[in-house]
Amino acid sequence: MGRLGDIKRSLKRIMNDSMDSISIAASRYAETRKFKDSRRVAIFSKVHLTPEQQKQIDDFYVKNYGAKIPHTWHRHFTAFTGNFDYRYFPELLYIPEFEYFMNSGANYTSALSDKNVLPMIARTAGVKTPRVIFSRTCGVFRNPDYRFITEQEAVNLLTHSGEVFAKPSVNGNSGLGCEVVNTDSPDEARRLFSRLGSDFVVQERLKCHSDLAAIYPNSVNTFRVISYIWHDEVKICPVILRIGQGGKFLDNAHAGGMFIAVDDDGTLHKTAFTEFNTQFTKHPDTGLAFDGWKIHDFPKVLKAARIMHEAVPQVGVVNWDFTLGEDGEAVLIEGNMRYGGIWIFQMAHGKAVFGDNTAEILQWTLKMKSLKKSGRSAHRFGS
């Protein structure tokens, strides 16, 4: 039995390593395919790197990652602000490798991505989240205290709550499936339940801090914050603000919103961008000029992001969505542990998202690639 057990364990390791390699390769392929999109091609094709800039990229990546990378991402990021940075971190390496290795605990990543789980941890950590009217998890309805209720009780709550915000609690992205709802019809309530399926949450519709509402009042404008654990310390990357437009209630870039760089004191940069590089120096709906506009309570967002990541050290890198409520307090909307992306930050800020840590992060990523899956846990988070 001992010999048979050894054989089974060896086969399991071989299968795990094979699936690991396939997963990384498939994810890299997906990132490469994005740049076959004619709209992206039109953007990066306008940027021609000098021989010196190309050499800077090649030398940096060969030294720290052991190989050259395509210059496509550097060209694309440079196209937005006009700023070149040889340390730009390509999406080719972020989701397929860095995020994959940082968030290797798949069970934790899945559980903490559930929008009906993370608020429990936020409550314990003292971080505000939107008030829950009711939720549904695995088909079971629950009240704000996580006690089971009937579907009829959920219908009653929805039809007596006025305007609320409903969204899927698992497998959602880019605002898909989100709805603003205001109904007193039990039949419409049940149709909403059918559309949203077995996992969703219904929350109060937030009202933003006056500094955010003045920019555009029809959406909950949110800060996207990347935090990552590195050598037992939570690091915060440069932050962007996502802003809705055109009467829409969503601010996501994929849903037609715009984004703009934010300094650590809450001051906005001059230009906001869309995903495909439409640029604005003023909001097209309100006319507010972005340059120098200050979100006065913004440092509270950075503090809350740090607190939240310290509460979930099982995952190495998180894309958080925060806003500021009317009272000026940071409100956590959600945490994205998978497919977070870093393109939006580098496009808006015109600089490498990991800054001075980029070389070490590349070296670590290369080391993790060289290890068998079973041997990576000893080297997590930069170790």
Secondary structure, 3 states (H helix, E strand, C coil): CHHHHHHHHHHHHHHHHHHHHHHHHHHHHHHHHHCCCHHHHHHHCCCCCCHHHHHHHHHHHHHHHCCCCCCHHHHHHHHHHCCCCCCCCCHHHHHHHHHHHHCCCHHHHHHHHCCCCHHHHHHHHCCECCCEEEEEECCEEECCCCCECCHHHHHHHHHCCCCEEEEECCCCCCCCCCEEECCCCHHHHHHHHHHHCCCEEEEECCCECHHHHCCCCCCCCEEEEEEEECCCCEEECCEEEEECCCCCCCCCHHHCCEEEEECCCCEECCCEECCCCCEECECCCCCCECCCCECCCCHHHHHHHHHHHHHCCCCCEEEEEEEEECCCCEEEEEEECCCCCCHHHHHHHCCCCCHHHHHHHHHHHHHHHHCCHHHCHHHHHHC
